[in-house]
Amino acid sequence: MGEEAPFDVILLVWTTILEYYNHSADIEIIRGIRRLLRKGGLFIVTNTASYEFLAHEMEVNLVEKVYSNLGDSVVIEQHKLDPVKRKMATEWKFYRKRGEDLIYVDKVSFEIELSTIHELVRIVESSGFKLIRVYKSMLDMSSVTPLSRST
């Protein structure tokens, strides 16, 4: 953090760049973010994919597929959670609409290692940040709980 750094605020949404590699890589990424913040700047992590919430959501609500209608396109997400390794494999298939038909365009697959809320806090603090607060929602500033869905 320094006066010459270019940003006052850096916002990370969902798992924008964290959890794709490992905790050591996450710490290095967050240290890089810290170097980009001016003195007194804010680093905000919002709507993160916490292990607690996703494991509960997939077990209780059996959410493994998500269908997103994006106007003239459709994305179908397939999720597979490994609760022992805390990894979630995801495949997104992209389709273009033609009338009532869906025309396959492409797919992308990736895997993330899910952190608990406590682990994310530890990673951020070990990168030199001071935790101010953890909220369930940025909209109403409600408190986080282990099964909170961020909004």
Backbone torsions as a table, in degrees:
resi	resn	phi	psi	omega
1	MET	NA	128.3	179.8
2	GLY	-155.9	165.8	-178.2
3	GLU	-63.6	-32.5	-176.5
4	GLU	-84.5	-6.7	178.9
5	ALA	-63.0	147.5	-170.5
6	PRO	-80.8	-14.7	-171.5
7	PHE	-122.0	144.3	173.0
8	ASP	-90.9	-31.2	-178.3
9	VAL	-141.4	138.2	171.3
10	ILE	-126.5	130.1	-175.6
11	LEU	-115.8	125.3	175.0
12	LEU	-110.2	124.4	-178.2
13	VAL	-114.2	135.4	-179.3
14	TRP	58.1	-125.4	177.9
15	THR	-116.0	47.4	-173.1
16	THR	-42.1	-53.0	179.6
17	ILE	-134.6	-6.5	-178.8
18	LEU	-91.6	157.2	170.9
19	GLU	76.3	5.0	177.7
20	TYR	-85.6	-19.5	-177.2
21	TYR	-115.2	-90.9	178.0
22	ASN	-158.1	176.1	-176.2
23	HIS	-63.5	-35.7	178.4
24	SER	-63.0	-42.5	177.6
25	ALA	-65.7	-39.6	178.0
26	ASP	-60.2	-41.5	178.8
27	ILE	-62.6	-43.9	178.6
28	GLU	-63.8	-39.6	177.2
29	ILE	-62.2	-45.4	-178.1
30	ILE	-69.1	-34.5	174.9
31	ARG	-63.3	-38.2	175.4
32	GLY	-63.7	-39.9	176.2
33	ILE	-61.8	-42.4	-179.7
34	ARG	-59.8	-39.1	179.6
35	ARG	-67.2	-23.3	-179.9
36	LEU	-85.0	-9.4	-178.5
37	LEU	-93.5	137.2	172.5
38	ARG	-65.6	160.2	176.5
39	LYS	-56.2	130.5	-178.0
40	GLY	83.1	2.9	-179.2
41	GLY	-69.8	163.4	-178.5
42	LEU	-110.2	138.4	172.4
43	PHE	-115.1	115.8	-176.2
44	ILE	-115.0	125.6	174.3
45	VAL	-110.4	121.1	-176.1
46	THR	-132.7	151.3	178.2
47	ASN	54.0	39.2	-178.5
48	THR	-73.3	153.4	-179.7
49	ALA	-85.8	90.2	179.5
50	SER	-81.8	143.7	179.7
51	TYR	-58.5	-44.5	-176.5
52	GLU	-55.7	-48.5	-176.5
53	PHE	-68.5	-48.3	-176.1
54	LEU	-65.4	-38.4	178.1
55	ALA	-63.5	-43.6	179.0
56	HIS	-65.0	-46.5	-178.1
57	GLU	-60.5	-42.7	-177.3
58	MET	-74.0	-31.6	179.6
59	GLU	-78.5	-47.0	-175.6
60	VAL	-77.2	-46.4	-175.3
61	ASN	-98.8	-1.4	179.5
62	LEU	52.3	39.4	179.7
63	VAL	-82.6	105.8	176.7
64	GLU	-122.4	-21.7	178.2
65	LYS	-125.9	139.2	177.2
66	VAL	-126.6	129.6	-179.3
67	TYR	-108.4	122.5	179.1
68	SER	-118.5	119.3	177.5
69	ASN	-92.1	114.2	-174.5
70	LEU	-115.2	47.6	-179.3
71	GLY	80.3	-105.2	-179.7
72	ASP	-91.3	6.4	179.8
73	SER	-131.8	160.9	176.5
74	VAL	-135.1	139.7	173.4
75	VAL	-121.1	129.8	175.0
76	ILE	-114.8	118.5	-179.6
77	GLU	-100.4	131.4	175.8
78	GLN	-115.1	124.1	-177.7
79	HIS	-116.8	139.7	173.8
80	LYS	-133.0	118.1	-177.7
81	LEU	-99.2	130.0	171.7
82	ASP	-102.3	100.5	-174.4
83	PRO	-69.0	-22.4	179.9
84	VAL	-74.3	-45.9	-179.6
85	LYS	-90.4	-7.2	-176.9
86	ARG	55.5	45.6	177.1
87	LYS	-119.3	144.9	176.3
88	MET	-123.5	120.6	175.5
89	ALA	-91.8	133.6	-177.6
90	THR	-130.8	139.9	173.5
91	GLU	-128.4	127.6	176.1
92	TRP	-108.7	125.9	174.6
93	LYS	-110.3	132.0	-176.4
94	PHE	-107.4	133.9	-179.8
95	TYR	-131.3	150.4	173.0
96	ARG	-108.3	138.7	179.7
97	LYS	-81.8	138.2	170.8
98	ARG	-136.7	97.4	-174.5
99	GLY	63.7	-124.5	178.1
100	GLU	-90.6	-1.6	-176.2
101	ASP	-98.8	152.8	172.9
102	LEU	-110.5	127.4	179.8
103	ILE	-104.3	119.2	-179.0
104	TYR	-61.5	134.0	179.2
105	VAL	-110.6	-55.7	-175.5
106	ASP	-170.5	175.2	174.9
107	LYS	-143.6	157.5	175.3
108	VAL	-137.8	139.6	179.7
109	SER	-125.6	145.1	176.8
110	PHE	-157.6	165.9	179.2
111	GLU	-132.5	139.1	175.5
112	ILE	-124.7	148.3	173.9
113	GLU	-95.1	117.6	-174.8
114	LEU	-83.1	133.6	176.6
115	SER	-98.8	150.2	168.8
116	THR	-77.6	165.8	177.4
117	ILE	-58.1	-42.7	-178.8
118	HIS	-63.1	-39.8	178.5
119	GLU	-66.1	-42.0	178.6
120	LEU	-60.4	-43.4	177.6
121	VAL	-60.5	-44.8	-179.6
122	ARG	-62.7	-41.3	179.1
123	ILE	-63.2	-45.8	-179.1
124	VAL	-64.8	-44.5	180.0
125	GLU	-67.3	-36.5	179.4
126	SER	-70.7	-12.1	177.0
127	SER	-90.7	2.7	175.4
128	GLY	102.6	2.8	177.9
129	PHE	-90.0	155.9	173.2
130	LYS	-106.4	125.0	178.5
131	LEU	-71.5	128.7	176.2
132	ILE	-96.9	-52.9	-179.8
133	ARG	-157.1	157.7	171.9
134	VAL	-122.7	123.5	-179.8
135	TYR	-116.4	152.5	170.0
136	LYS	-74.1	-42.6	-174.6
137	SER	-133.5	132.9	173.5
138	MET	-75.3	-20.1	-177.3
139	LEU	-72.8	-46.6	-177.2
140	ASP	-116.7	5.5	177.9
141	MET	57.8	34.0	178.8
142	SER	-76.7	156.3	-176.3
143	SER	-72.4	148.9	178.0
144	VAL	-80.6	146.9	170.5
145	THR	-131.0	162.6	-177.5
146	PRO	-55.5	-30.4	-177.8
147	LEU	-102.7	17.5	-178.2
148	SER	-65.5	137.6	169.2
149	ARG	-98.8	122.1	-179.0
150	SER	-72.6	144.4	175.5
151	THR	-133.2	NA	NA
